């Protein structure tokens, strides 16, 4: 982690009160630009006291005990972290910091659905602990295998490239459910999402830039541009403010694909 001076803005007292503010305990924020303003917890979406928020070293999640999948997973990914060297594979396991009911490996066995990471293991290679905790079911949803290795993986790779280009990227992602009775798997009745969302936020010399993605939970292999939407339109779909601390929300109205391409 470089030693450039960072400017912190303390605007999070209300969020701290409801337990939605988090930072990784073992590292400081990274900034590629000397004049960047770093807002701790900028990746954390709108949340309230009714949510079961759990904070791990690499990500924060809101776990839903009805659907048995996270409502959202959020984290900041830095350029340094993209080059992490830990590459151990861990078994998927129940999160010890989350109360029951919660999903298990048995729920996914022979279901035909992938155990899909929300915060991908490739983003957690900077720490053995971060990597291990990425295999908690707090960070997992049932995903179509083709989609998981196709379109979703391409968007994850785009996010890593963005982190290297701008120094860091704020990421929030999660499942989306339509109307009607959801599909479920396992004895625990883990809900199978109809689609997934991911939102990216970066800061450069011209200010903040944001983009969203919506990918159906079916065979999807197209390039990220085909799934890109404005963050404003994504927030309407999921009914949640994704970057409530963002000082200048105008970047959520639309996006310039050249920023992300």
Backbone as JSON, one array per atom type, in Angstrom:
{
  "sequence": "XXXXXXXXXXXXXXXXXXXXXXXXXXXXXXXXXXXXXXXXXXXXXXXXXXXXXXXXXXXXXXXXXXXXXXXXXXXXXXXXXXXXXXXXXXXXXXXXXXXXXXXXXXXXXXXXXXXXXXXXXXXXXXXXXXXXXXXXXXXXXXXXXXXXXXXXXXXXXXXXXXXXXXXXXXXXXXXXXXXXXXXXXXXXXXXXXXXXXXXXXXXXXXXXXXXXXXXXXXXXXXXXXXXXXXXXXXXXXXXXXXXXXXXXXXXXXXXXXXXXX",
  "N": [[0.85, -1.18, 0.0], [0.6, 2.18, -0.88], [2.19, 5.22, 0.41], [1.0, 7.67, 0.12], [-0.53, 10.72, 1.05], [-3.81, 10.73, 2.35], [-7.04, 12.16, 2.21], [-9.54, 12.3, 4.46], [-13.03, 12.36, 4.77], [-15.34, 13.09, 7.14], [-18.35, 12.06, 7.22], [-20.18, 10.24, 8.09], [-21.72, 9.74, 10.39], [-24.45, 9.17, 10.89], [-24.81, 6.77, 9.54], [-23.03, 5.12, 10.85], [-24.39, 4.88, 13.25], [-26.47, 3.11, 12.66], [-25.15, 0.85, 12.08], [-24.17, 0.35, 9.55], [-21.82, 1.28, 8.53], [-18.52, 0.47, 7.56], [-15.08, -0.5, 7.6], [-12.13, -2.06, 6.36], [-10.2, -3.79, 8.72], [-7.44, -4.05, 8.59], [-6.09, -2.44, 6.8], [-5.39, 0.64, 5.04], [-7.24, 3.12, 3.17], [-6.84, 3.36, -0.39], [-5.5, 5.59, -2.76], [-5.12, 6.71, -6.02], [-4.66, 9.21, -6.87], [-3.32, 12.29, -5.84], [-5.01, 14.38, -5.06], [-7.44, 13.23, -4.54], [-10.47, 12.73, -2.74], [-11.21, 10.65, -0.14], [-13.84, 8.76, 0.94], [-14.74, 7.04, 3.65], [-16.37, 3.91, 3.59], [-17.91, 4.39, 1.34], [-18.88, 2.6, -0.47], [-21.01, 1.33, 0.72], [-24.4, 0.55, 0.53], [-27.74, 2.01, 0.87], [-29.22, 1.18, 3.94], [-30.88, -0.38, 6.8], [-31.97, -0.77, 10.26], [-33.28, -3.21, 10.3], [-31.92, -5.01, 8.77], [-29.58, -7.71, 8.55], [-26.52, -7.07, 8.97], [-23.27, -7.94, 8.12], [-19.81, -7.74, 8.63], [-16.85, -8.4, 7.04], [-13.32, -8.96, 6.5], [-12.82, -8.38, 3.84], [-15.22, -7.64, 2.63], [-18.57, -6.28, 2.98], [-21.78, -7.41, 3.91], [-25.34, -7.8, 3.53], [-27.34, -10.02, 4.95], [-30.03, -12.11, 4.07], [-32.42, -13.76, 5.83], [-34.69, -14.96, 4.99], [-34.62, -15.44, 2.21], [-32.19, -16.68, 2.13], [-29.92, -15.82, 0.86], [-27.54, -13.18, 0.19], [-28.8, -9.82, 0.4], [-27.32, -7.75, -0.57], [-23.87, -7.23, -1.43], [-20.94, -5.52, -0.65], [-17.93, -3.76, -1.4], [-14.65, -2.25, -1.48], [-12.31, -2.25, -4.05], [-8.91, -2.2, -4.62], [-6.1, -1.14, -6.66], [-3.73, -2.31, -5.75], [-4.72, -4.6, -4.48], [-5.74, -6.13, -6.55], [-3.53, -7.38, -7.55], [-2.99, -9.37, -5.75], [-1.6, -12.36, -4.26], [-2.43, -14.68, -2.98], [-3.82, -17.86, -3.46], [-5.35, -19.94, -2.61], [-7.82, -22.51, -2.48], [-10.85, -22.69, -0.84], [-13.26, -24.6, 1.06], [-16.76, -24.11, 0.56], [-18.67, -22.58, 3.11], [-20.71, -22.17, 6.09], [-21.39, -18.97, 7.41], [-19.85, -17.99, 10.33], [-20.51, -15.7, 11.71], [-23.11, -15.07, 11.26], [-26.49, -15.46, 12.12], [-28.74, -18.32, 12.38], [-31.72, -18.85, 10.34], [-29.6, -20.17, 7.71], [-27.91, -20.67, 4.57], [-26.54, -23.79, 3.29], [-23.96, -26.13, 2.2], [-25.23, -28.46, 1.47], [-27.67, -27.62, 0.53], [-27.1, -26.73, -2.0], [-26.13, -28.97, -3.29], [-26.19, -31.12, -6.05], [-28.03, -29.51, -7.32], [-27.85, -28.25, -9.72], [-27.16, -25.64, -9.93], [-24.64, -23.13, -9.79], [-22.47, -22.29, -7.05], [-22.39, -19.18, -6.66], [-20.1, -16.61, -6.33], [-20.53, -13.37, -4.95], [-18.81, -11.17, -4.16], [-16.03, -11.76, -5.86], [-13.67, -14.49, -5.65], [-11.27, -13.9, -6.88], [-10.95, -11.23, -6.38], [-10.2, -11.15, -3.8], [-7.7, -12.04, -3.24], [-5.65, -10.77, -1.93], [-5.36, -11.29, 0.7], [-5.16, -14.0, 2.94], [-7.17, -14.45, 4.82], [-9.25, -12.82, 3.81], [-9.73, -14.15, 1.43], [-10.57, -16.7, 2.29], [-12.92, -16.0, 3.68], [-14.48, -15.17, 1.59], [-15.69, -17.41, 0.69], [-17.82, -17.9, 2.3], [-21.3, -18.54, 2.74], [-22.68, -16.27, 3.04], [-21.84, -14.67, 1.03], [-22.71, -15.74, -1.3], [-24.73, -16.87, -4.04], [-27.23, -18.81, -5.81], [-26.28, -19.44, -9.08], [-26.64, -19.47, -12.62], [-24.62, -21.64, -14.47], [-23.4, -21.09, -16.97], [-23.81, -18.35, -17.19], [-22.43, -17.47, -14.91], [-19.74, -18.12, -15.49], [-19.55, -16.75, -17.81], [-20.96, -13.92, -18.82], [-21.1, -12.69, -16.24], [-18.58, -13.18, -15.18], [-17.04, -11.73, -17.01], [-17.79, -9.11, -16.38], [-16.79, -8.96, -13.81], [-14.04, -9.11, -14.38], [-13.78, -6.75, -15.82], [-14.2, -4.93, -13.73], [-11.88, -5.32, -12.22], [-9.94, -4.43, -14.0], [-10.69, -1.76, -14.11], [-10.15, -0.97, -11.47], [-7.36, -1.08, -11.49], [-6.83, 0.87, -13.37], [-7.84, 3.29, -12.31], [-7.01, 3.3, -9.69], [-8.71, 2.56, -7.58], [-11.92, 0.99, -7.07], [-15.32, 1.22, -6.21], [-17.65, -1.19, -5.29], [-20.84, -2.65, -5.47], [-23.11, -5.27, -5.25], [-25.58, -7.83, -6.06], [-28.46, -10.07, -5.71], [-31.48, -10.21, -7.75], [-35.0, -10.3, -7.68], [-37.99, -11.32, -9.25], [-41.56, -10.83, -9.6], [-43.97, -13.07, -8.16], [-43.9, -16.61, -7.24], [-40.8, -17.66, -6.06], [-38.14, -19.67, -7.46], [-36.66, -22.38, -5.66], [-33.97, -24.07, -3.93], [-32.77, -27.06, -2.34], [-33.19, -28.32, 1.08], [-33.32, -26.18, 2.76], [-34.57, -24.32, 1.23], [-33.34, -22.32, -0.44], [-33.46, -19.32, -2.15], [-33.59, -18.83, -5.65], [-32.19, -16.42, -7.59], [-33.68, -14.23, -10.07], [-32.19, -12.53, -11.58], [-29.11, -10.6, -11.58], [-27.43, -7.8, -10.1], [-24.89, -5.3, -10.48], [-22.99, -2.58, -9.42], [-20.67, -0.05, -10.19], [-18.33, 2.34, -9.03], [-16.17, 5.02, -9.51], [-13.52, 7.41, -8.92], [-11.98, 10.06, -10.56], [-9.8, 12.56, -12.02], [-11.75, 14.18, -13.09], [-13.94, 13.9, -11.5], [-16.63, 11.96, -10.0], [-17.67, 8.8, -11.33], [-20.11, 6.52, -12.44], [-21.58, 3.3, -13.04], [-24.02, 0.82, -13.85], [-24.96, -2.68, -13.92], [-27.08, -5.2, -15.2], [-27.84, -8.54, -15.19], [-29.43, -11.34, -16.42], [-30.32, -14.39, -14.76], [-29.51, -16.7, -16.36], [-28.3, -18.55, -19.24], [-25.86, -16.42, -20.25], [-23.62, -14.69, -22.15], [-22.6, -12.45, -23.31], [-20.74, -9.38, -23.96], [-19.78, -6.96, -21.4], [-20.87, -4.38, -22.02], [-23.38, -4.84, -23.11], [-25.04, -5.22, -20.98], [-25.05, -2.97, -19.49], [-26.32, -0.24, -17.54], [-27.71, 2.86, -16.37], [-26.94, 3.99, -13.03], [-29.01, 5.22, -11.69], [-31.33, 4.13, -12.96], [-30.97, 1.49, -12.27], [-31.25, 1.61, -9.49], [-33.96, 2.18, -9.29], [-35.02, -0.25, -10.12], [-34.2, -2.06, -8.09], [-35.0, -0.81, -5.81], [-33.45, 0.64, -3.96], [-31.09, 2.94, -2.65], [-27.95, 3.09, -3.91], [-25.46, 4.35, -3.56], [-25.5, 6.19, -1.18], [-23.95, 8.12, 0.11], [-22.66, 9.54, -1.8], [-21.18, 12.46, -2.9], [-21.72, 13.92, -5.24], [-24.27, 13.19, -7.06], [-24.93, 13.3, -9.73], [-23.56, 11.76, -11.53], [-24.87, 9.39, -11.54], [-26.96, 9.55, -13.23], [-26.49, 8.93, -15.89], [-24.1, 7.25, -18.03], [-20.77, 7.27, -19.33], [-19.53, 5.18, -21.61], [-16.9, 5.0, -22.41], [-15.42, 5.5, -20.14], [-15.34, 3.09, -18.88], [-14.66, 1.14, -20.67]],
  "CA": [[0.0, 0.0, 0.0], [1.5, 3.32, -0.94], [2.1, 6.08, 1.57], [0.5, 8.99, -0.21], [-1.46, 11.27, 2.03], [-5.21, 10.62, 2.0], [-7.91, 13.12, 2.9], [-10.77, 11.63, 4.85], [-14.17, 13.23, 5.04], [-16.15, 12.43, 8.17], [-19.75, 12.39, 6.97], [-20.9, 8.99, 8.2], [-22.19, 9.49, 11.75], [-25.78, 8.54, 10.88], [-24.67, 5.38, 9.1], [-22.38, 4.4, 11.95], [-25.4, 4.63, 14.27], [-27.29, 1.96, 12.31], [-24.3, -0.31, 11.86], [-23.93, 0.11, 8.14], [-20.49, 1.75, 8.16], [-17.46, -0.5, 7.8], [-13.81, -0.42, 6.89], [-11.3, -3.22, 6.62], [-9.41, -3.46, 9.9], [-6.01, -4.25, 8.46], [-5.47, -1.66, 5.75], [-5.91, 1.98, 4.83], [-7.78, 3.3, 1.82], [-5.85, 3.61, -1.43], [-5.86, 6.62, -3.72], [-4.14, 6.85, -7.08], [-4.48, 10.63, -7.16], [-3.0, 13.05, -4.64], [-6.09, 15.27, -4.64], [-8.69, 12.51, -4.32], [-11.1, 12.7, -1.43], [-11.63, 9.28, 0.15], [-14.95, 8.73, 1.88], [-14.84, 5.68, 4.18], [-17.67, 3.27, 3.48], [-18.68, 4.92, 0.21], [-19.48, 1.48, -1.2], [-22.14, 0.76, 1.45], [-25.68, 1.1, 0.06], [-28.76, 2.35, 1.85], [-29.62, 0.04, 4.75], [-31.54, 0.04, 8.03], [-31.8, -1.63, 11.43], [-33.9, -4.52, 10.1], [-31.03, -5.87, 8.0], [-28.51, -8.4, 9.26], [-25.29, -6.63, 8.31], [-22.06, -8.6, 8.61], [-18.61, -7.14, 8.06], [-15.65, -9.23, 6.99], [-12.13, -8.18, 6.18], [-12.82, -7.96, 2.44], [-16.52, -7.18, 2.12], [-19.71, -6.15, 3.89], [-22.96, -8.0, 3.28], [-26.62, -7.82, 4.22], [-27.83, -11.39, 4.72], [-31.48, -12.23, 4.16], [-32.72, -15.06, 6.41], [-35.84, -15.54, 4.3], [-34.18, -15.95, 0.91], [-30.93, -17.39, 2.38], [-28.86, -15.24, 0.03], [-27.38, -11.78, 0.58], [-29.5, -8.78, -0.34], [-26.25, -7.04, -1.28], [-22.48, -7.38, -0.97], [-20.25, -4.3, -1.05], [-16.52, -3.68, -1.03], [-13.76, -1.43, -2.31], [-11.21, -3.01, -4.62], [-7.83, -1.31, -5.01], [-5.13, -1.65, -7.63], [-2.83, -3.2, -5.02], [-5.39, -5.86, -4.17], [-5.9, -6.91, -7.78], [-2.3, -8.14, -7.75], [-2.79, -10.29, -4.63], [-0.98, -13.62, -4.68], [-3.02, -15.84, -2.34], [-4.62, -18.56, -4.47], [-5.88, -21.16, -2.0], [-9.25, -22.76, -2.64], [-11.45, -23.09, 0.43], [-14.61, -25.15, 0.93], [-17.85, -23.2, 0.91], [-19.07, -22.87, 4.48], [-21.63, -21.25, 6.74], [-20.74, -17.82, 8.03], [-20.01, -18.09, 11.78], [-20.98, -14.44, 12.26], [-24.51, -14.87, 10.87], [-27.4, -16.36, 12.84], [-29.63, -19.16, 11.58], [-31.38, -19.84, 9.32], [-28.66, -19.77, 6.67], [-27.71, -21.7, 3.55], [-25.48, -24.77, 3.52], [-23.51, -26.81, 0.99], [-26.22, -29.47, 1.12], [-28.74, -26.97, -0.23], [-26.65, -26.58, -3.38], [-25.7, -30.25, -3.85], [-27.0, -31.7, -7.13], [-29.11, -28.59, -7.67], [-27.65, -27.74, -11.07], [-26.8, -24.23, -9.86], [-23.33, -22.82, -9.23], [-22.34, -21.45, -5.86], [-21.84, -17.99, -7.31], [-19.59, -15.54, -5.48], [-20.85, -11.98, -5.24], [-17.44, -10.64, -4.2], [-15.33, -12.93, -6.4], [-12.43, -14.9, -4.98], [-10.14, -13.23, -7.53], [-10.81, -9.89, -5.79], [-9.86, -11.32, -2.39], [-6.41, -12.74, -3.17], [-4.69, -9.94, -1.23], [-5.29, -11.73, 2.09], [-5.66, -15.36, 3.15], [-8.44, -14.35, 5.53], [-10.25, -12.3, 2.89], [-10.05, -15.2, 0.46], [-11.36, -17.74, 2.97], [-14.25, -15.47, 4.0], [-15.26, -15.02, 0.36], [-16.39, -18.67, 0.47], [-18.98, -18.0, 3.17], [-22.56, -18.44, 2.0], [-23.08, -14.86, 3.1], [-21.35, -14.05, -0.2], [-23.0, -16.72, -2.37], [-26.1, -17.03, -4.57], [-27.33, -19.78, -6.92], [-26.1, -18.81, -10.38], [-26.53, -20.29, -13.83], [-23.19, -21.89, -14.69], [-22.94, -20.38, -18.16], [-23.8, -16.93, -16.85], [-21.38, -17.26, -13.92], [-18.44, -18.16, -16.16], [-19.62, -15.93, -19.01], [-21.17, -12.48, -18.68], [-20.79, -12.23, -14.89], [-17.12, -13.19, -15.08], [-16.52, -10.61, -17.82], [-18.0, -7.87, -15.62], [-15.81, -9.0, -12.72], [-12.73, -8.77, -14.95], [-13.83, -5.32, -16.11], [-14.03, -4.2, -12.47], [-10.47, -5.38, -11.84], [-9.22, -3.52, -14.89], [-11.03, -0.39, -13.68], [-9.4, -0.71, -10.24], [-5.96, -0.83, -11.85], [-6.75, 2.11, -14.14], [-8.15, 4.47, -11.5], [-6.48, 3.18, -8.34], [-9.68, 1.81, -6.78], [-13.3, 1.01, -7.53], [-16.31, 0.83, -5.22], [-18.5, -2.19, -5.92], [-21.96, -3.22, -4.72], [-23.79, -6.21, -6.15], [-26.51, -8.71, -5.36], [-29.5, -10.74, -6.5], [-32.73, -9.53, -8.06], [-36.11, -11.24, -7.75], [-39.19, -10.81, -9.89], [-42.81, -11.11, -8.9], [-44.37, -14.46, -8.21], [-43.23, -17.56, -6.37], [-39.43, -17.88, -6.52], [-37.56, -21.02, -7.47], [-35.83, -22.64, -4.49], [-33.17, -25.29, -3.95], [-32.38, -27.62, -1.06], [-34.14, -28.38, 2.19], [-33.45, -24.85, 3.32], [-35.32, -23.5, 0.28], [-32.56, -21.17, -0.87], [-34.11, -18.68, -3.29], [-32.79, -18.68, -6.86], [-32.47, -15.1, -8.17], [-34.02, -14.12, -11.49], [-31.13, -11.75, -12.23], [-28.13, -10.04, -10.66], [-26.99, -6.44, -10.4], [-23.59, -4.84, -10.0], [-22.75, -1.16, -9.67], [-19.28, 0.36, -10.02], [-18.14, 3.78, -8.83], [-14.77, 5.43, -9.45], [-13.24, 8.84, -8.89], [-10.75, 10.47, -11.24], [-9.58, 14.01, -11.99], [-12.95, 14.91, -13.5], [-15.01, 13.67, -10.55], [-17.12, 10.59, -9.82], [-18.3, 8.15, -12.48], [-20.79, 5.31, -11.98], [-22.29, 2.51, -14.04], [-24.66, -0.37, -13.32], [-25.13, -3.82, -14.82], [-28.14, -6.15, -14.86], [-27.64, -9.77, -15.96], [-30.4, -12.37, -16.08], [-29.74, -15.63, -14.24], [-29.7, -17.69, -17.41], [-27.08, -18.51, -20.06], [-25.55, -15.08, -20.73], [-22.19, -14.69, -22.46], [-22.25, -11.25, -24.07], [-19.79, -8.46, -23.34], [-20.42, -6.13, -20.37], [-21.62, -3.25, -22.56], [-24.75, -5.24, -23.4], [-25.79, -5.27, -19.73], [-24.82, -1.72, -18.76], [-27.43, 0.68, -17.34], [-27.37, 3.93, -15.42], [-27.18, 3.62, -11.64], [-30.37, 5.69, -11.35], [-32.32, 3.16, -13.41], [-30.77, 0.28, -11.46], [-31.83, 1.85, -8.17], [-35.41, 2.05, -9.43], [-35.32, -1.68, -10.23], [-33.98, -2.78, -6.84], [-35.62, -0.08, -4.72], [-32.46, 0.96, -2.93], [-30.05, 3.9, -3.01], [-26.72, 2.3, -3.87], [-24.34, 5.15, -3.07], [-26.17, 7.31, -0.5], [-23.0, 9.14, 0.56], [-22.02, 10.15, -2.95], [-21.36, 13.92, -2.84], [-22.28, 14.44, -6.5], [-25.02, 12.06, -7.6], [-25.25, 13.48, -11.14], [-22.93, 10.69, -12.31], [-25.76, 8.24, -11.56], [-28.02, 9.75, -14.22], [-26.1, 8.3, -17.15], [-22.71, 6.83, -17.98], [-19.97, 7.31, -20.54], [-18.91, 3.86, -21.68], [-15.45, 5.14, -22.56], [-14.83, 5.46, -18.81], [-15.29, 1.7, -18.4], [-14.29, 0.22, -21.74]],
  "C": [[0.89, 1.24, 0.0], [1.25, 4.27, 0.23], [1.61, 7.47, 1.27], [-0.56, 9.44, 0.79], [-2.89, 11.19, 1.5], [-6.02, 11.61, 2.83], [-9.22, 12.42, 3.21], [-11.86, 12.65, 5.2], [-15.09, 12.5, 6.01], [-17.61, 12.85, 8.02], [-20.66, 11.21, 7.28], [-21.55, 8.74, 9.56], [-23.54, 8.78, 11.78], [-25.68, 7.08, 10.5], [-23.99, 4.54, 10.15], [-23.42, 4.01, 12.99], [-26.23, 3.39, 13.95], [-26.46, 0.77, 11.91], [-23.98, -0.59, 10.42], [-22.56, 0.58, 7.68], [-19.46, 0.69, 8.46], [-16.23, -0.13, 7.03], [-13.02, -1.67, 7.2], [-10.34, -2.89, 7.76], [-7.92, -3.48, 9.68], [-5.37, -3.42, 7.36], [-6.09, -0.28, 5.69], [-6.44, 2.08, 3.42], [-6.67, 3.69, 0.86], [-6.35, 4.68, -2.37], [-4.76, 6.77, -4.74], [-3.81, 8.31, -7.35], [-4.3, 11.4, -5.87], [-4.19, 13.85, -4.13], [-7.41, 14.55, -4.42], [-9.17, 12.65, -2.89], [-11.63, 11.29, -1.22], [-12.69, 9.3, 1.23], [-15.09, 7.3, 2.4], [-16.25, 5.13, 4.07], [-18.51, 3.75, 2.33], [-19.39, 3.8, -0.56], [-20.74, 0.93, -0.53], [-23.46, 1.38, 0.99], [-26.6, 1.47, 1.22], [-29.18, 1.1, 2.62], [-30.23, 0.54, 6.05], [-31.37, -1.03, 9.1], [-32.37, -3.03, 11.23], [-32.99, -5.5, 9.37], [-29.96, -6.49, 8.88], [-27.2, -8.11, 8.53], [-24.09, -7.33, 8.95], [-20.86, -8.02, 7.88], [-17.44, -8.1, 8.17], [-14.48, -8.38, 6.51], [-12.17, -7.64, 4.75], [-14.11, -7.42, 1.92], [-17.51, -7.03, 3.27], [-20.93, -6.7, 3.17], [-24.18, -7.82, 4.16], [-27.26, -9.17, 3.93], [-29.32, -11.47, 5.0], [-31.83, -13.64, 4.64], [-33.97, -15.7, 5.82], [-35.43, -16.17, 2.97], [-32.93, -16.82, 1.03], [-29.85, -17.04, 1.37], [-28.67, -13.79, 0.49], [-28.28, -10.86, -0.23], [-28.5, -7.96, -1.16], [-24.9, -7.38, -0.63], [-21.72, -6.18, -1.51], [-18.8, -4.33, -0.58], [-15.81, -2.69, -1.93], [-12.62, -2.32, -2.78], [-10.14, -2.04, -5.11], [-6.91, -1.97, -6.02], [-4.15, -2.61, -6.97], [-3.45, -4.57, -4.82], [-5.59, -6.74, -5.4], [-4.69, -7.82, -8.01], [-2.0, -9.08, -6.6], [-2.35, -11.66, -5.1], [-1.55, -14.86, -3.98], [-3.96, -16.54, -3.33], [-5.17, -19.88, -3.93], [-7.37, -21.29, -2.28], [-9.8, -23.3, -1.32], [-12.82, -23.73, 0.18], [-15.65, -24.07, 1.25], [-18.37, -23.59, 2.29], [-20.04, -21.83, 5.01], [-20.85, -20.16, 7.46], [-20.94, -17.9, 9.55], [-20.55, -16.82, 12.43], [-22.42, -14.12, 11.9], [-25.37, -15.91, 11.57], [-28.17, -17.24, 11.86], [-30.98, -18.46, 11.37], [-30.41, -19.28, 8.28], [-28.39, -20.96, 5.76], [-26.55, -22.61, 3.93], [-25.08, -25.39, 2.19], [-24.54, -27.83, 0.52], [-27.36, -28.88, 0.29], [-28.38, -26.88, -1.72], [-26.32, -27.91, -4.07], [-26.71, -30.77, -4.88], [-28.17, -30.81, -7.54], [-29.03, -28.12, -9.11], [-27.25, -26.28, -11.11], [-25.4, -24.08, -9.26], [-23.48, -22.11, -7.89], [-21.63, -20.18, -6.32], [-21.4, -16.94, -6.31], [-20.17, -14.19, -5.92], [-19.56, -11.17, -5.26], [-16.55, -11.8, -4.65], [-14.03, -13.23, -5.67], [-11.22, -14.2, -5.58], [-9.92, -11.82, -7.0], [-10.33, -9.96, -4.35], [-8.5, -11.97, -2.2], [-5.34, -11.96, -2.43], [-4.5, -10.37, 0.22], [-5.84, -13.15, 2.19], [-7.01, -15.34, 3.85], [-9.54, -13.85, 4.62], [-10.69, -13.37, 1.91], [-10.93, -16.27, 1.09], [-12.79, -17.25, 3.23], [-15.11, -15.24, 2.76], [-16.04, -16.28, 0.04], [-17.52, -18.89, 1.46], [-20.25, -17.86, 2.34], [-23.21, -17.07, 2.15], [-22.78, -14.15, 1.79], [-21.73, -14.87, -1.43], [-24.48, -16.71, -2.73], [-26.1, -18.14, -5.61], [-27.25, -19.05, -8.26], [-26.08, -19.85, -11.49], [-25.05, -20.43, -14.18], [-22.64, -21.13, -15.88], [-22.85, -18.88, -17.9], [-22.65, -16.61, -15.91], [-20.0, -17.2, -14.57], [-18.39, -17.28, -17.4], [-19.75, -14.45, -18.72], [-20.76, -11.96, -17.31], [-19.27, -12.17, -14.69], [-16.5, -12.05, -15.87], [-16.67, -9.28, -17.07], [-17.04, -7.81, -14.44], [-14.42, -8.62, -13.22], [-12.67, -7.29, -15.31], [-13.58, -4.51, -14.84], [-12.57, -4.21, -12.02], [-9.62, -4.47, -12.72], [-9.46, -2.06, -14.51], [-10.26, -0.03, -12.42], [-7.94, -0.38, -10.55], [-5.83, 0.5, -12.58], [-6.91, 3.34, -13.26], [-7.62, 4.4, -10.07], [-7.4, 2.41, -7.41], [-11.05, 1.93, -7.42], [-14.19, 0.55, -6.38], [-17.34, -0.06, -5.91], [-19.62, -2.59, -4.96], [-22.75, -4.08, -5.69], [-24.73, -7.09, -5.34], [-27.55, -9.3, -6.28], [-30.7, -9.84, -6.75], [-33.81, -10.6, -8.22], [-37.31, -10.57, -8.4], [-40.42, -11.1, -9.04], [-43.14, -12.6, -9.03], [-43.54, -15.34, -7.29], [-41.82, -17.85, -6.89], [-39.09, -19.37, -6.61], [-36.72, -21.18, -6.21], [-35.05, -23.94, -4.69], [-32.9, -25.74, -2.51], [-33.47, -27.62, -0.01], [-34.36, -27.02, 2.83], [-34.25, -23.9, 2.47], [-34.58, -22.18, -0.01], [-33.18, -20.6, -2.14], [-33.13, -18.51, -4.45], [-33.14, -17.34, -7.51], [-32.87, -15.18, -9.65], [-32.95, -13.37, -12.27], [-30.17, -11.27, -11.14], [-27.78, -8.62, -11.09], [-25.59, -6.23, -9.86], [-23.47, -3.38, -10.36], [-21.3, -0.85, -9.34], [-19.21, 1.88, -9.89], [-16.65, 4.06, -8.73], [-14.69, 6.95, -9.34], [-11.95, 9.08, -9.65], [-10.67, 12.0, -11.21], [-10.81, 14.83, -12.38], [-14.12, 14.69, -12.57], [-15.39, 12.21, -10.44], [-17.79, 10.1, -11.11], [-18.89, 6.82, -12.0], [-21.47, 4.61, -13.15], [-22.89, 1.3, -13.33], [-24.73, -1.45, -14.38], [-26.26, -4.68, -14.29], [-27.99, -7.35, -15.78], [-28.66, -10.8, -15.5], [-29.69, -13.65, -15.66], [-30.07, -16.79, -15.17], [-28.45, -17.65, -18.27], [-26.88, -17.13, -20.7], [-24.04, -14.99, -20.93], [-21.73, -13.44, -23.19], [-21.25, -10.39, -23.3], [-20.5, -7.52, -22.37], [-21.26, -4.99, -20.91], [-23.09, -3.58, -22.79], [-25.63, -5.23, -22.15], [-25.72, -3.96, -18.95], [-26.07, -0.85, -18.72], [-26.95, 1.81, -16.44], [-27.65, 3.44, -14.0], [-28.56, 4.08, -11.2], [-31.42, 4.66, -11.75], [-32.19, 1.85, -12.64], [-31.39, 0.44, -10.08], [-33.35, 1.76, -8.19], [-35.8, 0.56, -9.43], [-35.2, -2.39, -8.88], [-34.57, -2.07, -5.62], [-34.68, 0.28, -3.6], [-31.47, 1.98, -3.5], [-28.7, 3.22, -2.83], [-25.52, 3.07, -3.32], [-24.88, 6.38, -2.35], [-25.23, 8.41, -0.04], [-22.35, 9.9, -0.58], [-22.24, 11.66, -2.96], [-22.04, 14.49, -4.08], [-22.96, 13.28, -7.21], [-25.35, 12.21, -9.08], [-24.65, 12.38, -11.99], [-23.81, 9.44, -12.38], [-26.81, 8.35, -12.66], [-27.74, 9.0, -15.51], [-24.65, 7.85, -17.01], [-22.06, 7.0, -19.35], [-19.21, 5.99, -20.62], [-17.39, 3.92, -21.84], [-14.73, 5.12, -21.22], [-14.54, 4.02, -18.38], [-14.72, 0.74, -19.42], [-12.82, -0.14, -21.66]]
}
